[in-house]
Amino acid sequence: MCLSPVSAYRQVPSHAPPRAGSLASTSYGEVKYAGYRRRSSFTRRLERSREQEVEVKDGVKEGVEKCEGEGARVVIMTVSSLLHKNISLRNQADELQAQITKLNGRLQACNIPMDFNDPNSEESVNFPNKSLKSIALAVSITLLSIPFIFLKYVEYISKTRSTDNSKEEASLNKQLAYKVDVFLSVRPYSKPLALLVATLLLIGVGGLALFGVTDDSLADCLWLSWTYVADSGNHANSEGVGPRLVSVSISFGGMLIFAMMLGLVTDAISEKFDSLRKGKSEVVKKDHTLILGWSDKLGSLLNQLAIANESMGGGIVVVMAERDKEEMESDIAKMEFDFRKTSVICRSGSPLILADLKKVSVSKARAIIVLAEDGNADQSDARALRTVLSLTGVKDGLRGHIVVELGDLDNEVLVKLVGGDLVETVVAHDVIGRLMIQCARQPGLAQVWEDILGFENCEFYIKRWPQLDGMLFEDVLISFPDAIPCGIKSVSCGGKIILNPDESYVLQEGDEVLVIAEDDDTYSPVALPTVWKGTLPKALFVPNSMEKILLCGWRRDIEDMIMVLDAFLAPGSELWMFNEVIEGVREQKLIDGGLDIERLMNITLVHREGNAVIRRQLESLPLESFDSILILADESVEDSAIQADSRSLATLLLIRDIQAKRLPYREAKASHGRNGSFSQGSWIGEMQQASDKSVIISEILDPRTKNLLSMSRISDYVLSNELVSMALAMVAEDRQINDVLEELFAEEGNEMHIRQADLYIEEGEELSFYEILLRARQRREIVIGYRSGNVEKAVINPPEKMKKRRWSVKDVFVVIAEKE
């Protein structure tokens, strides 16, 4: 019976050498002989398959010839059978050829030169040393045993020492565990490094073990070990107990390593995202404005900085406070204003820590604003002082200046002593207190200050113009069609700003001009125009009469306001104080604040105790007899802007209603024409007519509250938080402006005034603004704007200053003049 090639391949004679796959258990010569015989057997089978293929072809040919004699059906069946057999034989031949190629490759991998034509080549083939395989297996087992032996040894030493010395505080294994813990926690790359070492050890030990239990070379075993570590499913093709046991062990170690690696990567990514979310990443910026702290003034401050940066195409403002970054961003997003291409970056940190200051690039900021915290003024100023100390200790130094908001004027000297030339201070309560006094004595001045301090309209700018050198200041006044000069930064006076200088002052080389303009690039000097000066219609005479003023509420710096009022008011004036502070405690607080009641020259203090939001207690006051009433944000509620504003509004409405009820009806009827938008009998109309008799100034903390007051027109107001924010933003943009503001708010020097038009013009006279400006210079005053008698808002830095217009004596002018 003829055997197929496959069956012939499987019949191995009893005297045949072992298979080539058992290299580990045969001699080197047997490997050569087995390979030679198997190659010879495969060659003979291949030749036999080709002979059968020839026979098939001959059979096909004979079948075709028989088709002619026996019929088409028999021939077709025969041809189909022969073709099927031919294809089967061809496939078997291809399989045998592939196996031969595989065996040749394995022999070449073992570096065994085979020459099947040379019968003596069997003696030159050497088999891999069996002892080398055993050594590799023993080394791998030893390396695996070393950690366990070391741990047992440490445990044994620890027990021995604890027995010998009972006073030992920590055993050896605890000390070793502590050192490992310190290494992993202190070194930033200790965990990835330990994981890398573990991976390399696993690959090395696993490769040695595979080399000991398989027939592959060491390099192949190491590569195979890496594949088991990287993909645990690769060990499924292993054959034999030894290879399978080693491959499963390597795969199990690989799963542990990749699980730890995945954990490290996940932790690193989570930590990075958490750092970004909490604002712990570093800000890589320069020439940015840095704000340290958080308060109710932040919204107005950001708005002013955004307006100031609009002309430059936007800017960068970085806010760092001890709050969560997401909360800060959420609160800023709720603010109702346009950022005008200004980017606001929030970071969480403490301004007292140098590492946090470095995180916001404090050394590269062009200006640093330190906000006062809400609450106790002394505690807030103490924190501001520590912040200034931290800023002055920055290693790289500061490029910009520091603007510090303080709550108490007494702490200003200490902060400037610590900060030196780097620091500019803005005392919020002092500024607002003085501003309220000015506005109470000159109604309408609050709106003028709001326009000048903010960046939305006109503000102060200082710039040098060489073409003006040698020109009189009186001529400089009419050389800017789009700005109003207010002062000179004099080189001869050491860079001091001289506000409202003499008209005979001559500009020297290096002098700079202080102006009020819309922006720093919207004005420039032109050729000197011809302007008729004219003469003043009458001499300035402001009667210094006695006044009666009411202060509702209590501020922590109220003693400073009392001293300022004593300097401004005429002798015999009365200052009524109505608040909830007990009279005995009230006088002691004033004395502790530095007020000497006995030294008051012009005013007499009248104390009344009561709650300003209770109508019955307010009715006990002669409200209709006061020339001006100042409603202060009470100290007890100043931490909450909404609560303080609600209290101020309630007090304002109650006072106006009581005044309206006490005034005669004919006065209310006569005053109706001024505020004709409301009916005569309406309650708000009655309150408006009461506003003609006395001025009420309300201190407002929340800018949103001003809409209620501006629509009702029953009171003037001072936006304390917003005005302080405007001043901080202006000083941050140009620190020289702080000297101008300090003089305008000081007790001596120049200040803003509201003047009646009849001091400069006759009724119906047609004059240009330049002509009025030169007339005012005869009294050493600088007119910066005007307000027509039939409008509510003043115009600062009016356009078309050469254009003539008809003026009325009901108009008023805003001027900068010496304090009276």
C-alpha angles and dihedrals in degrees: 000000000000114000124217118243091255094053090044089053093052095051105090118183117242091242094054117117121251120281120277091241091072096068093141093062102040136071125257094252092049090056090055093046094047092049091047094049093045090050091049091048092051090048093053092048091050091053091048090051091052090050090052089050089055090049089051091053091049089049091052089051092050090046090056091051091049090050088072091059106031105037141270096270096059092045093052093051091049093049092050092051093049093048091052091050091047092054092048092052091048090054092049090050091052091051092051091049091051092052091050090052091050093051091049090052093052091049091051090049088057088052091240110151106216123198108179091186092058112074090194092061091088090073093054096057115099122198121222113270111265091207091060090059091049092050092051091051092048092049092052092050090048093051090051091050097049097079092050092047091048093051092048090049092051090049091050092049091048092052091046093051093046089054094047097043116029092180094066108119100205131023124233094254091052091050090049091048089049093052091049090049092050091049093051094045101041101041110072094209098037096105096050089044092052090048091051092050091049091051093050092047091050092050092047097046092042092049092052091049092050090048089056097051103035138054096240126109122261093254091052091047093052091050091047089050090054091051090052090051094047096043119023092198094067093083092069092091094056117121127204133033096268098048091044094050093049094044092050090051092050092047091050091051090047091054091053093048095048090046089055091044091052089050092051092048092047092049092048093050092045091048091050093050090044089051091051092046094050093044099246097133121103122260109228099198139118135200090027130138113248121205117195116197137014130255142140089276093065095088094053091043093053090047092053093046090050091052091047092051094047093087089056094051094261134308145219123267118184119197120196121183139147092263135098113278094229092052092050093049091047092051092047091049089057093056112111104230141088116258090208096216092313113136118219115203119191125205130179116228148100122271088215093067117078092208090058091047090052089051091064094045093247093172092059098047117113092213135012120204118197110200121209115241121241112258134038112024096215093051091046092050091047090055090047089053092053089048091054089050090053091049093051089051095059107128097220093047128234125284095193136044129261123242111197124193111212131189100205127045092214091067095055095086093054094049092049090048091056098040098040117186092348095069132082116180132207114192102206101196093043093051094048093045093053091043092053090052092050092047092048091055094041114035114213095031093107092066091049092054091047090055096046098044095047125076094225095083127010127336141166122287132175122206139152121243112187092192089067095060112125093019124127115248089236088061092044088059092067097037096084115067091183101039142041117229112224105171151343132252097219122211092197090058094052096264095309117155112238109202117207097357125192116286088238093061110122118212113240130205108285096023117134127211123233111212141169108234141150094249139346093257099044100078140055135159122268135191113302109267126216110252128177110230102195126178134285115259095224142355121271110260120168111177111228098215130169116272135200115215132181125207113199114195135011129269126188090238096043090123089065090053090051092053092049091050090049089056095048104039128080121253113277094034120143128223114197117199117200118180143116096263112112111251095239092049090043095059091046091052091051091051091047089051091058101263117140103201092193091061096057105120107182108025137056120212118229115190125207125173121213150098115282094211095056112089095205092058093045091052089063088070125080091241095165092060100058119104092206136003124204116203107199128199097253118240092234094062104025091107089068113056094194094049093045092049092047090054092047092049092049091050091047094051093046093050094047092048092050091048092049092051092051097047118088115260094238090063090053090050093049093050093052094089093065094057102029095159090087129057122253094247097046118112093233090051090056090050091051092055088051089057089064091065101045135018120232120195115193123196107226122191102181114062090213090066092064090074090067093051096042092053095047095042091203095123144021116234143199117218096214099181093041095047091049089049090051091051092048092050093047094050090046090055094045120006092198090072090069090073089054093050093047091055094046091052097039125102092244133043127032129345141168118278136186109221129190114244094235088074089069109021144034121240111281094005116153112223138150121241090249090058091052089047092056092045090055090052088068085072092038093252130135116216109213100171148338142226122216117229094244099049133070102217129066123229113230119199094002119211125240094036092177094055115103121229137174113259131202130213087234089067120096131210129216111223141173109228142149116284112264 
